[in-house]
């Protein structure tokens, strides 16, 4: 029982730290999209494209660090490698689902924009020709369900690998 509660505590701490990373990255985005505009920053696709690329790479690198750190601290069995890959994919999928954008609006932007505001900076807007808060919440809900399904699948295979 103590071993199981220890695992649950570690899982909770890890999830909390990943969530805090998303919160702080949304805060960094707030500095660029609110604070710097207050000092006269003018939007340009020249700097924005580079910023968006580096911003996205931070999530990929962070996901890689989380997955690799888990594997490095584990028994280095095949199941541990699968858990590390699931951690990496979870961070990347939540980034692609726009969790940090929703957090930006909820925590610093005063709430999600109304339905007639187009989220033009999202790649999905270019792909579908339109994107708003409802679309974003639907995508994030779908991604969250996908991440939950990924973890259920991984936990199933962890039991199969361990013989339970």
C-alpha positions in Angstrom: 0.0 0.0 0.0 2.8 2.4 0.9 4.5 1.7 -2.5 1.3 2.5 -4.4 0.8 5.7 -2.5 4.4 6.7 -3.2 3.8 6.1 -6.9 0.7 8.2 -6.8 2.4 11.0 -5.0 5.3 11.0 -7.6 2.8 11.0 -10.4 0.9 13.9 -8.9 4.1 15.9 -8.4 5.2 15.2 -12.0 1.8 16.2 -13.4 1.9 19.4 -11.3 5.4 20.3 -12.5 4.4 19.8 -16.1 1.3 21.9 -15.6 3.4 24.6 -13.9 5.7 24.6 -17.0 2.6 25.3 -19.2 1.5 28.0 -16.8 4.9 29.7 -16.8 5.2 29.4 -20.6 1.8 31.1 -20.8 3.3 33.8 -18.5 6.2 34.3 -20.9 3.8 34.6 -23.7 1.9 37.3 -21.6 5.2 39.3 -21.3 5.5 39.3 -25.1 1.9 39.8 -26.0 0.8 42.3 -23.3 3.8 43.9 -21.5 6.1 44.5 -24.5 3.2 45.8 -26.6 2.7 48.3 -23.8 6.3 49.5 -24.4 5.7 49.9 -28.2 6.4 46.5 -29.7 4.9 46.3 -33.1 3.8 42.9 -34.5 5.8 41.6 -37.4 5.8 38.1 -38.9 9.6 38.5 -39.1 10.1 38.3 -35.3 6.9 36.4 -34.5 7.8 33.4 -36.7 11.1 33.0 -34.9 9.5 33.5 -31.5 6.8 30.9 -32.2 9.4 28.4 -33.4 11.6 28.9 -30.3 8.5 28.8 -28.1 7.4 25.5 -29.6 10.9 24.0 -29.4 10.9 24.8 -25.6 7.9 22.4 -25.2 9.6 19.7 -27.3 12.9 20.0 -25.4 11.0 20.1 -22.0 9.0 17.0 -23.0 12.2 15.2 -24.0 13.8 16.2 -20.7 10.8 14.9 -18.7 10.7 11.6 -20.6 14.5 11.1 -20.5 14.7 12.1 -16.8 12.0 9.5 -16.0 13.8 6.8 -17.9 17.1 7.8 -16.4 15.8 7.4 -12.8 14.0 4.2 -13.6 15.0 0.5 -13.8 15.6 1.1 -17.5 13.2 -1.7 -18.5 11.2 -1.6 -21.7 8.1 -0.5 -19.8 10.1 2.5 -18.4 11.0 3.5 -21.9 7.4 3.4 -22.9 6.5 5.6 -19.9 9.2 8.1 -20.9 7.9 8.2 -24.5 4.3 8.7 -23.2 5.5 11.6 -21.0 7.2 13.2 -24.0 4.2 12.7 -26.3 1.9 14.1 -23.6 3.8 17.3 -23.3 4.0 17.7 -27.1 0.3 16.9 -27.6 -0.8 19.3 -25.0 1.3 22.0 -26.6 -0.2 21.2 -30.1 -3.7 21.3 -28.4 -3.0 24.8 -27.3 -3.1 24.3 -23.5 -0.7 27.3 -23.0 -3.0 29.6 -25.1 -6.0 28.7 -23.1 -4.0 29.2 -19.9 -2.9 32.6 -21.2 -6.4 33.8 -21.7 -7.7 32.3 -18.5 -4.9 33.4 -16.2 -3.7 36.7 -17.7 -6.0 37.7 -20.6 -9.2 38.2 -18.6 -11.0 35.1 -20.0 -11.4 33.5 -23.3 -12.4 35.8 -26.2 -16.0 35.8 -27.4 -17.0 33.5 -30.3 -16.6 36.1 -33.0 -12.9 36.7 -32.2 -10.7 34.7 -34.6 -7.6 33.2 -33.2 -5.5 34.1 -36.3 -2.1 33.1 -34.8 -3.1 29.5 -34.4 -1.9 27.2 -37.3 -5.4 25.7 -37.4 -6.8 29.0 -38.5 -4.7 28.9 -41.6 -5.6 25.3 -42.2 -9.4 25.6 -41.7 -9.9 29.3 -42.5 -11.4 30.1 -39.1 -10.6 29.4 -35.5 -12.2 30.7 -32.3 -12.5 29.9 -28.6 -15.0 27.1 -29.1 -12.8 25.5 -31.7 -9.8 25.8 -29.4 -11.6 24.3 -26.4 -12.9 21.4 -28.6 -9.4 20.7 -29.8 -7.9 20.9 -26.3 -10.7 18.5 -25.1 -9.9 16.1 -27.9 -6.2 16.2 -27.2 -6.8 15.7 -23.4 -8.9 12.7 -24.2 -6.2 11.4 -26.6 -3.6 11.9 -23.8 -5.8 10.0 -21.3 -6.3 7.2 -23.9 -2.5 7.1 -24.5 -1.9 6.6 -20.7 -4.6 4.0 -20.4 -3.0 2.1 -23.3 0.4 2.5 -21.8 -0.7 1.3 -18.4 -2.4 -1.7 -20.0 0.9 -2.6 -21.7 2.8 -2.0 -18.5 0.7 -4.6 -16.7 1.1 -7.0 -19.7 4.9 -6.5 -19.6 5.1 -7.1 -15.8 2.8 -10.1 -16.0 -0.1 -8.8 -14.0 
